[in-house]
Amino acid sequence: MLEKICFWRDRLTIIYHSIGAAILIPMMLLITADVVMRYIFSRPLLGSQDAVQTMTGMSIVFGLAYTAVVKGHTKVDAVTSHLPEKSKLILQGITDILSFGLLSLITWQSVVYAKEAFESSYVTSALFIPFYPFILVTTIGLLLFCFVTLTDFIVTVKGAVGK
Amino acid sequence: MTPPEVGLIGIGVMLILLFSGIPIAFAMAIVGFVGFAYLQGWDNALFQIRTVPFSTFFMSYTMTCIPMFVLMGELAFHSGISEELYETVNDWLGHLPGGLAMATIGACSGFAAVCGSSTATAATMGSVALPEMRRYGYSKRLATATVAAGGTLGILIPPSVLMIIYGVMTETSISKLFIAGFIPGILQAGFYILTIYIICAQNPALGPRGPKTSWSKKISSLSATWPVIILFGTVMGGLYFGVFTPTEAGGAAAFASFCIALGRRKLTWKGLVSSLFSTVQIAAFLFFIVMGATLLSYFLAVTRLPDMLANFITQLGLNRYAMMAIIIAMYLVLGCFMEGLSIMLVTIPFFLPLILSLGYDLIWFGIIIVRIVEIGLITPPVGINVFVIKGVAKDTSMYTIFRGIIPFLISDIIHVSLLLFFPQIALMLTRLMM
């Protein structure tokens, strides 16, 4: 059961990550087009800064979960790498649950923030695009990240119990 | 408990968390959040974690250059630039004693000019240069140490991801940081080449001469350097002459890298997907770590610990050079146990008020920090570049690689001393900027 959940979790994170990766191409083209329009035609693209910031943010939040799946979030393992396997798993379980706790709080607050942004009509500075859809996108990215840390915790506990 | 006491406990807890193997971003964020909640109340702490992630991911225009510079390097890697660079420098230097090792340093410098990461430079050049040096009978010690040390050039020669993060944290100009890293980077490469020359002059068996190349082949091999010249010229020229912001330079250079890769017919669909995937992965980890550092810095600010540290050290009455020596010594020690980015993110909020009160230039300090962090990449026990090279050269022991690195470390100490006593080495180009 757990293996199946992890399999579908990994699939989902890859889909998310692919969306984040695909965003980079229009972002690169937009920045280049803005530079060309400004220097050659003296007509910079209105709101390109807003758009680039938004695209960067989307790309990042879509990539957070898969980065966690492939253990891409850097850690210091100078001490833990020398510990016996069982101690290592116990320590990892503690750090997994701490990470999950923090991420749950951040995700919950992200929902609250989206609601606030919706009610108070926060918008971007140049294009006046509402913020709340992007905060919701952030929430979705964080939710998946949360799920990855939770499943990691369960896998770790299962591994420690089995030892 | 007073706020500074809470700050000290927070730092202690963070170090415990860091060494317990939790991702660095989480260690900083947890301590930042809990500490802030203790001092400023639960509601204020919740407000921080409500707004900081979104503002880090979506509202920092300066940081938008990170994915673009990473993408440029990834595309350059997939278009085979590293192999051709190595062959070119090899044609010019390969016939000298230790020439292949010198060529490795030259190629590392060239690749560093299109890549902002030291580990990526070490991994890339390791896979290209190590088999070649083996083929010509180079000692394992010299060959592996050369690539590990040469790889560190990745974060000093611009563009550099570490400099971008430093620029964001200290609100200094990223363009100026990039320009300031250029001469020290070239000088470091020169020092490494000199080190190899001295090693091989004493014991030529360590790095036998390669075959001689005719002048016509040498000249024609230079054609392989044009992609690097175009990419580096786009970034540095654009920044130096004030044509681009760092984000625009990154975007334009990523686009140029994409066109070069397509034009050379080296970029496969798999290579493009891999470049985009790696870019998002690296950017996600970097942005998340900056989010953690931001939460930590808010907590430290309310503890007033950084200001107290600055006042305390100032009252010691030491001169500014002695204080800088203490700071550098601390960084060197930390570099033995922690990865460079985390050292920078944890320590900058502490040292910034001190550096400002001592009257040091923040651009110059940025170069010094990046340089010291580079040294941490090759010092035991946590020399990340050494681990990377060990991954490529599986039959070489860590001990052998670390032993080979000693002469490069001596060269590093001389190089850092020069930068310390002659700040103009780093700053002269920035003073001429438009």
Interface residues (C-beta under 8 A of the other chain):
Chain A: H17 S18 G20 A21 A22 L24 I25 M27 M28 L29 L30 I31 T32 D34 V35 Y39 Q49 V52 Q53 T54 T56 G57 S59 I60 V61 F62 G63 L64 Y66 T67 V70 G72 H73 T74 K75 V76 D77 A78 V79 T80 K88 L91 Q92 I94 T95 L98 S99 L102 L105 I106 Q109 S110 V112 Y113 F131 F134 I135 T138 L142
Chain B: L17 L18 F19 S20 G21 I22 P23 I24 A25 F26 A29 I30 F33 L46 I49 R50 T51 P53 F54 F57 F58 M59 S60 Y61 M63 T64 P67 M68 L71 V243 F244 T247 E248 G250 G251 A252 A254 F255 F258 V273 L276 F277 T279 V280 Q281 I282 A283 A284 F285 F287 F288 I289 F337 M338 E339 L341 S342 P381 V382
